[in-house]
Amino acid sequence: MAERRDGGPGDTAGTDGGLSHVDTHGRARMVDVTQKASTHRRAVAGCLVSSPGGAISSLGPSQRAEMLAAARVIGIQAAKQTSDLIPLCHPLLIGDVAVDFEVEGDAVEVVARVECFGQTGVEMEALTACATAALAICDLCQEHDPEMTLGRLRLWEKRGGRSGVWRFDEVGDAPARAW
């Protein structure tokens, strides 16, 4: 297949160190994955929700369980809708989404894992699930603590495709949860 540099199918802009979603003319584009092999893809993202005003620790066990259950469903739905929220993402047939929480005092660690068998990765879906679940927690608790923060949103791991396995490697900063 001949290399194209006009932003059309086959344009390999971004493969030489540039941005994959920008063609050689500087225009935003969707990456062409038609020639890529389908492989098992997996991504894990994490973030931290903090409540300096004590909203999270003030919740009773049943309130906390309801809040986390709602945030989990919202995160799962967001992963499935990523291409609607971020138009340059490909719509994917997601095989699995898990959103988990670790509550410690007035902080909630959110970890999202997304898997599929496809031609492109699920990193944006994992980040979207994680961020949206965290935003749901903020929304559900903001009445009691308008100073809630969402931080440390990042990709922790990705597997599959041409790049194989990649894992964030910052000692002491990885989520405690096993993926």
LUMTOR-198506 format. One record per residue: x, y, z of N, C-alpha, C, O, CB in turn; residue in three letters. Coordinates in pm, whole numbers, padded with zeros to 5 digits, always signed. Glycine has a CB too. Example, Ala and Ser with C-alpha at 12.3 -4.5 7.8 and 13.67 -1.06 7.14 Angstrom:
2
+01319-00569+00780+01230-00450+00780+01320-00330+00780+01424-00332+00846+01131-00447+00905ALA;+01285-00225+00708+01367-00106+00714+01290+00003+00787+01341+00114+00804+01408-00060+00572SER;
//
This chain:
179
+00085-00118+00000+00000+00000+00000+00089+00124+00000+00180+00135+00082-00096+00000+00123MET;+00064+00214-00090+00143+00336-00101+00111+00430+00016-00003+00440+00059+00117+00407-00235ALA;+00213+00496+00064+00195+00592+00173+00131+00718+00119+00173+00771+00017+00329+00625+00241GLU;+00028+00766+00188-00040+00890+00148-00013+00997+00251+00004+00967+00369-00192+00868+00131ARG;-00009+01119+00209+00014+01231+00299-00092+01339+00281-00062+01457+00293+00153+01290+00277ARG;-00214+01298+00253-00320+01397+00232-00432+01385+00335-00537+01448+00320-00377+01383+00093ASP;-00410+01303+00439-00511+01286+00542-00616+01183+00507-00707+01159+00587-00578+01416+00570GLY;-00606+01122+00391-00702+01021+00350-00659+00884+00396-00561+00871+00470-00719+01021+00200GLY;-00731+00780+00355-00695+00645+00393-00551+00615+00354-00507+00648+00244-00790+00543+00329PRO;-00479+00553+00445-00340+00520+00419-00242+00628+00460-00121+00604+00460-00323+00491+00275GLY;-00290+00746+00496-00200+00853+00542-00135+00804+00670-00204+00770+00766-00277+00989+00564ASP;-00005+00801+00672+00067+00751+00789+00119+00863+00876+00215+00845+00950+00181+00663+00747THR;+00057+00980+00868+00100+01091+00953+00096+01045+01097+00003+00976+01139+00009+01217+00932ALA;+00195+01083+01172+00202+01045+01312+00287+00923+01337+00330+00901+01450+00065+01020+01364GLY;+00314+00841+01234+00394+00721+01256+00542+00751+01266+00619+00665+01307+00369+00622+01146THR;+00583+00871+01229+00725+00907+01235+00754+00999+01354+00848+01077+01350+00769+00974+01104ASP;+00673+00989+01458+00696+01070+01577+00600+01187+01590+00599+01253+01694+00835+01120+01577GLY;+00520+01214+01488+00421+01322+01497+00296+01274+01568+00291+01163+01620+00387+01374+01358GLY;+00196+01359+01569+00070+01323+01633-00012+01235+01539-00028+01266+01422-00010+01450+01670LEU;-00062+01125+01591-00134+01029+01508-00269+01082+01458-00319+01034+01357-00157+00902+01585SER;-00326+01179+01527-00457+01231+01489-00448+01363+01412-00547+01436+01402-00543+01249+01611HIS;-00330+01393+01358-00311+01514+01279-00243+01473+01149-00139+01409+01151-00225+01620+01357VAL;-00303+01511+01035-00241+01476+00907-00125+01568+00876-00094+01659+00954-00345+01481+00794ASP;-00060+01547+00764+00060+01625+00730+00029+01770+00699+00120+01852+00690+00129+01563+00611THR;-00099+01803+00684-00140+01942+00661-00187+02009+00790-00233+02123+00788-00252+01947+00556HIS;-00174+01938+00902-00213+01994+01031-00360+01981+01064-00408+02044+01158-00175+02137+01035GLY;-00433+01901+00988-00577+01884+01010-00603+01764+01101-00535+01661+01092-00652+01867+00875ARG;-00702+01780+01188-00744+01668+01272-00801+01558+01184-00869+01585+01085-00848+01713+01379ALA;-00773+01434+01222-00822+01321+01144-00839+01200+01236-00779+01192+01343-00727+01288+01027ARG;-00919+01107+01190-00933+00980+01259-00825+00888+01204-00803+00884+01083-01077+00919+01240MET;-00757+00815+01290-00651+00726+01247-00711+00611+01167-00813+00553+01206-00571+00672+01368VAL;-00648+00577+01056-00693+00466+00972-00643+00335+01032-00522+00311+01038-00641+00483+00825ASP;-00735+00250+01077-00696+00122+01137-00736+00004+01048-00728-00111+01092-00761+00107+01274VAL;-00776+00031+00926-00828-00076+00839-00725-00184+00810-00763-00299+00786-00877-00017+00710THR;-00597-00151+00812-00493-00250+00783-00435-00314+00908-00348-00401+00898-00382-00186+00703GLN;-00482-00273+01025-00429-00329+01149-00498-00461+01183-00617-00478+01158-00445-00228+01265LYS;-00420-00552+01240-00476-00680+01282-00555-00662+01412-00520-00581+01497-00364-00784+01302ALA;-00662-00739+01425-00737-00740+01550-00662-00823+01652-00621-00936+01623-00881-00794+01528SER;-00645-00768+01771-00580-00839+01880-00656-00808+02009-00740-00718+02013-00430-00798+01893THR;-00625-00884+02113-00684-00858+02244-00622-00729+02296-00500-00717+02303-00662-00977+02343HIS;-00704-00632+02334-00659-00502+02385-00710-00486+02527-00820-00528+02561-00708-00385+02295ARG;-00626-00423+02609-00663-00400+02749-00597-00271+02795-00482-00244+02761-00620-00521+02840ARG;-00669-00192+02872-00613-00070+02929-00666-00053+03070-00781-00087+03100-00646+00053+02841ALA;-00582+00002+03156-00619+00031+03294-00584+00176+03322-00474+00221+03293-00547-00066+03395VAL;-00679+00249+03380-00658+00389+03416-00697+00408+03562-00777+00332+03616-00740+00486+03324ALA;-00640+00508+03623-00672+00536+03762-00674+00685+03789-00615+00764+03716-00573+00469+03853GLY;-00743+00723+03895-00743+00862+03942-00783+00864+04088-00819+00762+04147-00841+00950+03857CYS;-00775+00982+04146-00804+00998+04288-00904+01111+04309-00884+01222+04257-00674+01024+04368LEU;-01010+01084+04383-01107+01186+04422-01080+01218+04569-01075+01127+04653-01257+01137+04399VAL;-01063+01345+04601-01037+01387+04739-01145+01482+04787-01196+01564+04711-00898+01453+04751SER;-01179+01468+04914-01282+01552+04975-01226+01618+05100-01238+01563+05210-01408+01469+05008SER;-01164+01736+05084-01107+01802+05203-01212+01840+05306-01180+01858+05424-01032+01926+05160PRO;-01337+01854+05264-01444+01891+05356-01508+01774+05427-01603+01793+05504-01548+01965+05283GLY;-01460+01652+05405-01508+01536+05480-01634+01470+05428-01695+01391+05500-01531+01576+05617GLY;-01675+01499+05306-01801+01443+05255-01797+01291+05244-01896+01224+05274-01833+01503+05119ALA;-01686+01236+05202-01679+01091+05180-01681+01016+05313-01755+00919+05328-01552+01054+05101ILE;-01602+01060+05409-01597+00990+05538-01726+01009+05619-01754+00930+05710-01478+01039+05620SER;-01804+01111+05586-01929+01134+05660-02043+01044+05611-02147+01036+05676-01971+01279+05648SER;-02024+00975+05499-02128+00888+05448-02138+00760+05531-02036+00704+05572-02102+00854+05302LEU;-02260+00716+05555-02280+00587+05619-02251+00476+05519-02239+00501+05400-02424+00574+05674GLY;-02239+00352+05568-02206+00241+05479-02303+00223+05362-02260+00197+05249-02201+00114+05557PRO;-02432+00235+05387-02528+00216+05277-02523+00333+05179-02538+00314+05059-02670+00200+05332SER;-02503+00455+05230-02490+00572+05140-02365+00559+05053-02369+00587+04933-02484+00703+05221GLN;-02257+00517+05114-02133+00500+05039-02149+00392+04933-02104+00408+04820-02016+00464+05135ARG;-02212+00282+04969-02233+00173+04873-02319+00219+04755-02289+00186+04640-02300+00053+04942ALA;-02424+00295+04783-02510+00348+04676-02433+00444+04586-02447+00440+04463-02633+00418+04735GLU;-02353+00532+04647-02275+00628+04569-02179+00555+04475-02170+00589+04357-02196+00722+04663MET;-02108+00455+04527-02012+00382+04446-02080+00297+04340-02028+00282+04229-01925+00295+04534LEU;-02197+00242+04371-02271+00164+04271-02315+00254+04155-02304+00215+04039-02395+00096+04336ALA;-02363+00372+04187-02403+00467+04082-02282+00509+03999-02289+00513+03877-02472+00591+04143ALA;-02171+00541+04067-02050+00583+03996-01997+00471+03906-01946+00498+03797-01941+00626+04095ALA;-02008+00347+03952-01962+00233+03871-02042+00221+03741-01985+00207+03633-01973+00101+03952ARG;-02174+00227+03752-02259+00217+03633-02234+00335+03538-02229+00317+03416-02409+00213+03673VAL;-02218+00454+03594-02191+00573+03512-02057+00557+03440-02047+00591+03322-02190+00701+03601ILE;-01954+00506+03508-01824+00483+03444-01832+00380+03333-01772+00398+03227-01723+00439+03547GLY;-01905+00271+03356-01921+00168+03253-01991+00225+03131-01948+00202+03018-02000+00047+03309ILE;-02098+00298+03153-02170+00359+03041-02081+00457+02965-02086+00463+02843-02296+00431+03091GLN;-02002+00534+03037-01913+00631+02971-01811+00561+02882-01781+00608+02772-01840+00716+03076ALA;-01756+00447+02929-01661+00372+02846-01725+00333+02714-01662+00340+02609-01610+00247+02920ALA;-01850+00290+02720-01922+00247+02600-01955+00364+02507-01981+00342+02388-02049+00175+02638LYS;-01956+00485+02558-01992+00603+02480-01872+00691+02443-01891+00803+02397-02093+00685+02556GLN;-01752+00642+02463-01632+00725+02443-01627+00787+02304-01595+00906+02292-01507+00641+02465THR;-01657+00712+02200-01648+00769+02064-01752+00878+02041-01734+00961+01952-01664+00658+01960SER;-01861+00879+02117-01958+00988+02107-01907+01114+02177-01937+01226+02135-02093+00945+02168ASP;-01830+01096+02284-01776+01208+02360-01649+01265+02296-01625+01385+02300-01747+01166+02503LEU;-01568+01177+02238-01440+01214+02177-01446+01167+02031-01412+01052+02002-01316+01152+02254ILE;-01488+01254+01941-01519+01213+01804-01407+01147+01725-01438+01073+01631-01563+01329+01729PRO;-01281+01167+01756-01173+01103+01681-01143+00962+01730-01059+00893+01672-01048+01187+01690LEU;-01211+00917+01836-01199+00779+01882-01289+00691+01797-01398+00730+01755-01237+00767+02033CYS;-01240+00570+01771-01320+00474+01694-01428+00414+01784-01404+00388+01901-01229+00362+01635HIS;-01548+00391+01729-01648+00315+01805-01598+00171+01818-01557+00110+01719-01790+00321+01736PRO;-01602+00117+01938-01548-00017+01962-01653-00109+02020-01744-00065+02090-01428-00010+02054LEU;-01639-00236+01990-01721-00338+02054-01645-00381+02179-01558-00469+02174-01751-00461+01956LEU;-01678-00319+02290-01607-00344+02415-01653-00478+02472-01773-00506+02481-01631-00229+02517ILE;-01556-00560+02511-01587-00690+02565-01607-00690+02715-01684-00769+02768-01480-00786+02530GLY;-01536-00600+02786-01545-00599+02932-01505-00462+02984-01412-00399+02934-01455-00709+02993ASP;-01577-00417+03086-01542-00294+03158-01559-00323+03307-01661-00377+03349-01631-00172+03113VAL;-01459-00287+03385-01469-00298+03531-01427-00164+03590-01324-00108+03553-01381-00416+03586ALA;-01506-00114+03682-01473+00009+03754-01475-00026+03902-01577-00069+03955-01574+00128+03720VAL;-01361-00007+03968-01349-00042+04109-01303+00078+04190-01249+00175+04137-01251-00158+04126ASP;-01327+00070+04320-01299+00181+04410-01228+00132+04534-01253+00022+04583-01428+00254+04448PHE;-01139+00215+04584-01074+00192+04712-01095+00321+04792-01042+00426+04758-00920+00156+04697GLU;-01174+00310+04900-01204+00427+04983-01111+00426+05102-01099+00326+05173-01354+00429+05028VAL;-01046+00539+05124-00959+00554+05240-00978+00694+05296-00930+00791+05238-00809+00527+05203GLU;-01048+00702+05407-01077+00832+05468-01161+00917+05376-01272+00880+05340-00948+00904+05503GLY;-01108+01032+05339-01180+01123+05251-01126+01123+05110-01126+01225+05041-01175+01263+05306ASP;-01080+01007+05067-01031+00992+04931-01085+00861+04873-01103+00762+04943-00877+00994+04927ALA;-01110+00864+04743-01153+00744+04671-01061+00727+04552-01050+00815+04466-01304+00754+04626VAL;-00994+00613+04548-00915+00580+04430-01009+00507+04334-01076+00411+04372-00789+00491+04467GLU;-01012+00553+04209-01096+00494+04106-01004+00425+04007-00908+00485+03958-01187+00602+04035VAL;-01033+00298+03976-00955+00223+03878-01052+00164+03776-01148+00095+03813-00869+00111+03946VAL;-01027+00191+03649-01112+00138+03541-01027+00050+03450-00916+00086+03412-01179+00253+03460ALA;-01082-00066+03415-01017-00159+03324-01113-00187+03209-01230-00220+03231-00974-00291+03397ARG;-01063-00175+03086-01145-00198+02967-01072-00297+02877-00950-00288+02861-01176-00064+02891VAL;-01148-00391+02819-01090-00489+02728-01177-00505+02605-01299-00490+02611-01072-00623+02797GLU;-01112-00535+02493-01184-00568+02370-01093-00650+02281-00974-00666+02309-01231-00439+02297CYS;-01148-00702+02175-01071-00765+02068-01094-00678+01947-01204-00677+01890-01114-00918+02043PHE;-00992-00606+01906-01013-00513+01796-00885-00461+01735-00775-00508+01767-01095-00398+01843GLY;-00901-00362+01646-00790-00306+01569-00727-00184+01634-00626-00133+01585-00836-00271+01432GLN;-00785-00136+01742-00730-00019+01809-00747-00035+01960-00834-00110+02006-00797+00112+01760THR;-00666+00036+02035-00664+00021+02179-00783+00083+02250-00864+00153+02189-00541+00081+02232GLY;-00792+00055+02379-00903+00101+02461-00857+00198+02571-00921+00210+02675-00974-00019+02523VAL;-00744+00267+02545-00691+00359+02645-00789+00473+02675-00813+00505+02791-00559+00417+02598GLU;-00845+00532+02572-00937+00644+02593-01064+00597+02664-01122+00672+02742-00973+00710+02460MET;-01107+00475+02637-01225+00421+02704-01198+00402+02853-01285+00430+02935-01267+00288+02640GLU;-01079+00353+02888-01044+00336+03030-01034+00471+03100-01083+00488+03211-00911+00257+03044ALA;-00969+00568+03035-00958+00702+03094-01095+00767+03109-01122+00833+03210-00867+00791+03007LEU;-01181+00750+03009-01316+00808+03013-01398+00744+03124-01468+00815+03197-01386+00792+02878THR;-01392+00613+03138-01465+00544+03244-01419+00591+03381-01500+00618+03469-01447+00391+03233ALA;-01288+00602+03397-01231+00644+03525-01271+00787+03559-01320+00814+03669-01078+00632+03522CYS;-01251+00878+03465-01282+01020+03490-01430+01041+03515-01467+01119+03603-01238+01106+03372ALA;-01515+00973+03441-01659+00993+03455-01709+00934+03587-01795+00994+03652-01733+00929+03337THR;-01658+00819+03627-01695+00764+03758-01652+00860+03869-01725+00881+03966-01630+00623+03779ALA;-01532+00917+03855-01483+01013+03955-01571+01139+03957-01603+01191+04063-01337+01051+03927ALA;-01608+01187+03839-01697+01304+03833-01832+01274+03896-01893+01361+03959-01716+01348+03687LEU;-01880+01150+03881-02008+01112+03944-01996+01120+04096-02089+01166+04163-02049+00970+03900ALA;-01884+01075+04150-01863+01085+04296-01864+01231+04338-01927+01267+04438-01730+01017+04337ILE;-01793+01315+04263-01792+01459+04294-01933+01516+04289-01973+01593+04377-01700+01536+04196CYS;-02008+01479+04188-02144+01530+04173-02233+01487+04290-02311+01566+04342-02204+01483+04041ASP;-02221+01361+04329-02304+01308+04436-02268+01364+04573-02351+01363+04664-02295+01159+04439LEU;-02145+01413+04588-02100+01465+04719-02083+01616+04723-02054+01671+04829-01971+01400+04756CYS;-02099+01684+04611-02066+01827+04607-02151+01913+04701-02105+02018+04745-02082+01878+04467GLN;-02271+01871+04731-02355+01947+04823-02288+01959+04960-02300+02061+05028-02493+01881+04836GLU;-02217+01852+04999-02152+01850+05131-02008+01901+05126-01952+01940+05229-02153+01710+05186HIS;-01948+01902+05008-01809+01948+04997-01784+02002+04856-01745+01927+04766-01710+01832+05029ASP;-01806+02132+04837-01783+02191+04704-01635+02200+04667-01603+02238+04554-01844+02328+04698PRO;-01544+02167+04759-01401+02173+04731-01343+02038+04688-01221+02022+04687-01328+02222+04852GLU;-01428+01943+04652-01379+01812+04608-01290+01829+04486-01314+01915+04402-01495+01716+04578MET;-01187+01744+04478-01096+01749+04365-01082+01612+04301-01100+01509+04366-00959+01802+04409THR;-01050+01614+04174-01019+01493+04097-00876+01512+04048-00846+01612+03983-01123+01470+03976LEU;-00789+01417+04078-00649+01432+04038-00585+01301+04002-00643+01193+04018-00571+01498+04147GLY;-00461+01312+03952-00379+01196+03915-00444+01106+03812-00419+00986+03812-00347+01116+04037ARG;-00527+01161+03725-00588+01079+03620-00479+01041+03521-00414+01127+03462-00705+01155+03548LEU;-00459+00911+03503-00357+00867+03410-00379+00722+03368-00447+00645+03436-00218+00882+03471ARG;-00321+00691+03256-00319+00554+03208-00213+00478+03287-00099+00524+03300-00291+00547+03055LEU;-00251+00362+03341-00157+00282+03418-00098+00169+03336+00017+00129+03355-00224+00226+03541TRP;-00179+00116+03243-00132+00000+03168-00208-00010+03037-00326+00024+03030-00149-00130+03250GLU;-00139-00057+02933-00206-00092+02808-00138-00215+02751-00016-00231+02761-00204+00025+02707LYS;-00219-00301+02691-00171-00426+02633-00237-00448+02499-00352-00410+02477-00197-00545+02727ARG;-00162-00512+02411-00216-00550+02282-00167-00461+02170-00116-00352+02194-00366-00548+02285GLY;-00184-00511+02048-00144-00432+01933+00006-00432+01912+00080-00511+01971-00193-00292+01948GLY;+00049-00342+01828+00189-00333+01785+00284-00302+01901+00397-00351+01903+00204-00227+01679ARG;+00239-00221+01997+00330-00178+02105+00341-00279+02219+00421-00260+02310+00284-00046+02161SER;+00263-00385+02217+00272-00487+02321+00223-00438+02455+00113-00384+02466+00414-00536+02333GLY;+00306-00455+02559+00267-00418+02694+00341-00290+02734+00462-00279+02717+00298-00532+02795VAL;+00266-00195+02787+00323-00073+02843+00262-00053+02980+00141-00073+02998+00297+00052+02750TRP;+00342-00015+03076+00292+00007+03212+00359+00130+03271+00480+00147+03260+00316-00117+03302ARG;+00279+00216+03332+00333+00333+03401+00425+00284+03511+00390+00191+03584+00220+00424+03459PHE;+00541+00342+03524+00641+00291+03616+00692+00400+03708+00807+00443+03698+00756+00228+03539ASP;+00607+00445+03796+00649+00543+03897+00638+00475+04032+00527+00454+04082+00563+00674+03891GLU;+00750+00443+04092+00754+00368+04216+00674+00441+04325+00690+00561+04346+00901+00347+04261VAL;+00587+00365+04391+00513+00421+04502+00390+00499+04464+00317+00545+04552+00601+00507+04580GLY;+00363+00517+04334+00248+00598+04294+00141+00516+04223+00035+00569+04189+00294+00712+04203ASP;+00166+00389+04200+00069+00305+04131-00045+00271+04226-00024+00263+04347+00137+00176+04076ALA;-00165+00250+04171-00277+00209+04259-00243+00080+04332-00171-00006+04280-00408+00190+04175PRO;-00294+00068+04452-00267-00050+04534-00335-00174+04478-00290-00285+04503-00312-00026+04677ALA;-00441-00156+04405-00521-00266+04354-00447-00344+04246-00381-00285+04160-00654-00213+04300ARG;-00459-00476+04250-00404-00559+04142-00502-00556+04025-00623-00563+04044-00378-00707+04190ALA;-00449-00546+03906-00534-00536+03787-00555-00670+03727-00624-00683+03626-00474-00443+03684TRP;
//
